Amino acid sequence: MSSLRQRSSTTPVDNDVDLLPPPPPPPRPSQSALSQALESSAHLANLLPTGTLLAFQLLMPIFTNNGVCDMATRPMTLGLLFVLALSCFLASFTDSIKASDGQVYYGFATFRGMWLFDYLNAESSGLPAELSKYRLGFIDFVHAVLSVLVFAAVALRDKNVVSCLYPSPGHEVQEVLDIVPIGIGLISSLMFVIFPTKRHGIGYPVTRDR
């Protein structure tokens, strides 16, 4: 009789243990590496012009109809992506100069030097007359190409762009869309470290005195 009571008293405890959910499986190493790679790729957006990113975030849902494209919206989406990529390329050649009066002037770097957007007023503000040291160099073209690649990586991670250009991707296409932006992000981040730039283009603060 006592053994029957002891068995009945322990039965609810066993039922409670059975009702507990199983512990979640630990994340696989591949999933953890993928999450870290995507996070590092997202941080590369800070290397793009802020105006271009803002236009991308605001206009892309409108041009793609929230990812549902047709024969009219798909060419417009491609045109918008081309214009924004061109904006990233050209923004890499912009620079800024801080005059003696504290005013910051922006310009466009050329092979001969710096061409200021407001040269007459800048000249009367104490800017150096010789601007040839701000001429274009090899690193400027490297950064321009990297900026376009980073923008392409960011665009390929946008669900509206992917749904518009690839509404029903196959297995191989989906693998490319998952791997290529990560590779572009990691390689571009390494190249930005190897080839640093001293330019501060339009929209970026001047952190040094010129």
MILUMLUM-75363 format. One record per residue (C-alpha): x, y, z; chain; residue number from 1; residue in three letters. Coordinates in nm, 3 decimals. Example, Ala and Ser with C-alpha at 12.3 -4.5 7.8 and 13.67 -1.06 7.14 Angstrom:
2
1.230|-0.450|0.780|A|1|ALA
1.367|-0.106|0.714|A|2|SER
This chain:
210
0.000|0.000|0.000|A|1|MET
0.280|0.236|0.085|A|2|SER
0.456|0.158|-0.242|A|3|SER
0.134|0.239|-0.432|A|4|LEU
0.108|0.577|-0.259|A|5|ARG
0.470|0.654|-0.330|A|6|GLN
0.426|0.567|-0.695|A|7|ARG
0.115|0.783|-0.731|A|8|SER
0.284|1.081|-0.567|A|9|SER
0.575|1.076|-0.806|A|10|THR
0.363|1.036|-1.118|A|11|THR
0.259|1.407|-1.151|A|12|PRO
0.621|1.510|-1.122|A|13|VAL
0.711|1.289|-1.415|A|14|ASP
0.423|1.434|-1.619|A|15|ASN
0.540|1.788|-1.546|A|16|ASP
0.888|1.699|-1.661|A|17|VAL
0.750|1.554|-1.983|A|18|ASP
0.551|1.872|-2.054|A|19|LEU
0.860|2.095|-2.043|A|20|LEU
0.975|2.206|-2.392|A|21|PRO
1.305|2.060|-2.508|A|22|PRO
1.604|2.294|-2.489|A|23|PRO
1.673|2.480|-2.815|A|24|PRO
1.952|2.333|-3.022|A|25|PRO
2.276|2.530|-3.019|A|26|PRO
2.331|2.745|-3.329|A|27|PRO
2.535|2.581|-3.596|A|28|ARG
2.875|2.733|-3.672|A|29|PRO
2.765|2.809|-4.028|A|30|SER
2.463|3.007|-3.908|A|31|GLN
2.674|3.205|-3.661|A|32|SER
2.932|3.286|-3.929|A|33|ALA
2.659|3.389|-4.172|A|34|LEU
2.502|3.621|-3.913|A|35|SER
2.836|3.786|-3.839|A|36|GLN
2.911|3.826|-4.207|A|37|ALA
2.576|3.990|-4.274|A|38|LEU
2.626|4.225|-3.980|A|39|GLU
2.969|4.330|-4.103|A|40|SER
2.828|4.376|-4.452|A|41|SER
2.553|4.599|-4.314|A|42|ALA
2.812|4.818|-4.142|A|43|HIS
2.965|4.892|-4.483|A|44|LEU
2.665|5.111|-4.558|A|45|ALA
2.841|5.377|-4.347|A|46|ASN
3.100|5.405|-4.626|A|47|LEU
2.839|5.514|-4.878|A|48|LEU
2.713|5.872|-4.930|A|49|PRO
2.431|5.943|-4.689|A|50|THR
2.221|6.112|-4.956|A|51|GLY
2.246|5.809|-5.183|A|52|THR
2.144|5.572|-4.905|A|53|LEU
1.853|5.795|-4.808|A|54|LEU
1.731|5.809|-5.168|A|55|ALA
1.768|5.431|-5.195|A|56|PHE
1.562|5.366|-4.882|A|57|GLN
1.290|5.613|-4.976|A|58|LEU
1.255|5.548|-5.350|A|59|LEU
1.317|5.177|-5.380|A|60|MET
0.985|5.065|-5.222|A|61|PRO
0.802|5.307|-5.454|A|62|ILE
0.986|5.210|-5.775|A|63|PHE
0.957|4.836|-5.705|A|64|THR
0.597|4.854|-5.582|A|65|ASN
0.714|4.690|-5.259|A|66|ASN
0.890|4.416|-5.452|A|67|GLY
0.609|4.336|-5.697|A|68|VAL
0.745|4.458|-6.031|A|69|CYS
0.595|4.443|-6.377|A|70|ASP
0.713|4.534|-6.726|A|71|MET
0.705|4.907|-6.640|A|72|ALA
0.852|4.916|-6.289|A|73|THR
1.140|4.674|-6.353|A|74|ARG
1.320|4.901|-6.606|A|75|PRO
1.262|5.200|-6.378|A|76|MET
1.412|5.008|-6.087|A|77|THR
1.720|4.922|-6.292|A|78|LEU
1.751|5.285|-6.398|A|79|GLY
1.729|5.404|-6.039|A|80|LEU
1.994|5.154|-5.930|A|81|LEU
2.223|5.277|-6.209|A|82|PHE
2.176|5.642|-6.110|A|83|VAL
2.242|5.569|-5.742|A|84|LEU
2.551|5.363|-5.827|A|85|ALA
2.676|5.650|-6.044|A|86|LEU
2.616|5.884|-5.752|A|87|SER
2.835|5.665|-5.529|A|88|CYS
3.106|5.666|-5.797|A|89|PHE
3.109|6.042|-5.844|A|90|LEU
3.082|6.118|-5.471|A|91|ALA
3.418|5.947|-5.422|A|92|SER
3.583|6.233|-5.613|A|93|PHE
3.437|6.513|-5.401|A|94|THR
3.640|6.676|-5.127|A|95|ASP
3.623|6.963|-4.882|A|96|SER
3.858|7.238|-4.769|A|97|ILE
3.846|7.431|-4.444|A|98|LYS
3.941|7.798|-4.483|A|99|ALA
4.117|8.012|-4.226|A|100|SER
3.787|8.170|-4.126|A|101|ASP
3.647|7.827|-4.036|A|102|GLY
3.420|7.801|-4.340|A|103|GLN
3.414|7.466|-4.519|A|104|VAL
3.409|7.466|-4.899|A|105|TYR
3.332|7.166|-5.114|A|106|TYR
3.465|7.084|-5.456|A|107|GLY
3.535|6.817|-5.713|A|108|PHE
3.880|6.666|-5.754|A|109|ALA
4.021|6.671|-6.106|A|110|THR
4.351|6.568|-6.262|A|111|PHE
4.474|6.928|-6.230|A|112|ARG
4.360|6.986|-5.876|A|113|GLY
4.054|7.083|-5.678|A|114|MET
3.765|7.259|-5.850|A|115|TRP
3.556|7.441|-5.591|A|116|LEU
3.186|7.486|-5.640|A|117|PHE
3.201|7.844|-5.506|A|118|ASP
3.551|7.948|-5.598|A|119|TYR
3.509|8.329|-5.596|A|120|LEU
3.383|8.348|-5.241|A|121|ASN
3.629|8.084|-5.127|A|122|ALA
3.925|8.276|-5.268|A|123|GLU
3.840|8.582|-5.060|A|124|SER
3.816|8.369|-4.746|A|125|SER
4.184|8.286|-4.723|A|126|GLY
4.197|7.952|-4.902|A|127|LEU
4.531|7.850|-5.051|A|128|PRO
4.561|7.951|-5.412|A|129|ALA
4.743|7.632|-5.506|A|130|GLU
4.498|7.343|-5.512|A|131|LEU
4.699|7.101|-5.722|A|132|SER
4.778|6.879|-5.424|A|133|LYS
4.412|6.777|-5.417|A|134|TYR
4.423|6.630|-5.768|A|135|ARG
4.296|6.284|-5.848|A|136|LEU
4.503|5.979|-5.765|A|137|GLY
4.490|5.604|-5.799|A|138|PHE
4.330|5.559|-5.456|A|139|ILE
4.036|5.779|-5.560|A|140|ASP
3.948|5.539|-5.841|A|141|PHE
3.989|5.241|-5.609|A|142|VAL
3.746|5.394|-5.361|A|143|HIS
3.503|5.483|-5.639|A|144|ALA
3.492|5.122|-5.759|A|145|VAL
3.465|4.991|-5.402|A|146|LEU
3.179|5.228|-5.330|A|147|SER
2.988|5.096|-5.629|A|148|VAL
3.053|4.738|-5.517|A|149|LEU
2.938|4.813|-5.164|A|150|VAL
2.622|4.972|-5.298|A|151|PHE
2.562|4.663|-5.510|A|152|ALA
2.602|4.445|-5.201|A|153|ALA
2.356|4.659|-5.006|A|154|VAL
2.108|4.653|-5.296|A|155|ALA
2.130|4.273|-5.327|A|156|LEU
2.043|4.241|-4.958|A|157|ARG
1.729|4.453|-5.001|A|158|ASP
1.417|4.239|-5.016|A|159|LYS
1.237|4.476|-5.254|A|160|ASN
1.519|4.469|-5.507|A|161|VAL
1.558|4.092|-5.489|A|162|VAL
1.182|4.033|-5.517|A|163|SER
1.164|4.268|-5.815|A|164|CYS
1.460|4.137|-6.013|A|165|LEU
1.436|3.774|-5.903|A|166|TYR
1.074|3.699|-5.811|A|167|PRO
1.124|3.320|-5.822|A|168|SER
1.497|3.249|-5.791|A|169|PRO
1.621|2.898|-5.839|A|170|GLY
1.844|2.718|-5.595|A|171|HIS
2.166|2.826|-5.765|A|172|GLU
2.051|3.187|-5.801|A|173|VAL
1.951|3.199|-5.435|A|174|GLN
2.294|3.071|-5.337|A|175|GLU
2.457|3.346|-5.542|A|176|VAL
2.231|3.610|-5.383|A|177|LEU
2.325|3.485|-5.037|A|178|ASP
2.700|3.447|-5.090|A|179|ILE
2.805|3.722|-5.332|A|180|VAL
2.698|4.024|-5.116|A|181|PRO
2.883|3.876|-4.819|A|182|ILE
3.197|3.824|-5.024|A|183|GLY
3.178|4.175|-5.167|A|184|ILE
3.136|4.319|-4.819|A|185|GLY
3.430|4.136|-4.669|A|186|LEU
3.664|4.204|-4.961|A|187|ILE
3.561|4.571|-4.979|A|188|SER
3.617|4.621|-4.607|A|189|SER
3.967|4.476|-4.645|A|190|LEU
4.041|4.697|-4.945|A|191|MET
3.924|5.008|-4.759|A|192|PHE
4.174|4.925|-4.486|A|193|VAL
4.457|4.864|-4.733|A|194|ILE
4.379|5.177|-4.938|A|195|PHE
4.262|5.445|-4.692|A|196|PRO
4.149|5.780|-4.823|A|197|THR
4.207|6.129|-4.687|A|198|LYS
3.917|6.290|-4.869|A|199|ARG
3.603|6.416|-4.697|A|200|HIS
3.335|6.441|-4.961|A|201|GLY
3.002|6.614|-4.957|A|202|ILE
2.802|6.515|-4.652|A|203|GLY
3.100|6.400|-4.447|A|204|TYR
3.248|6.609|-4.162|A|205|PRO
3.596|6.758|-4.190|A|206|VAL
3.810|6.602|-3.919|A|207|THR
4.138|6.771|-4.004|A|208|ARG
4.258|7.119|-4.088|A|209|ASP
4.355|7.182|-4.445|A|210|ARG
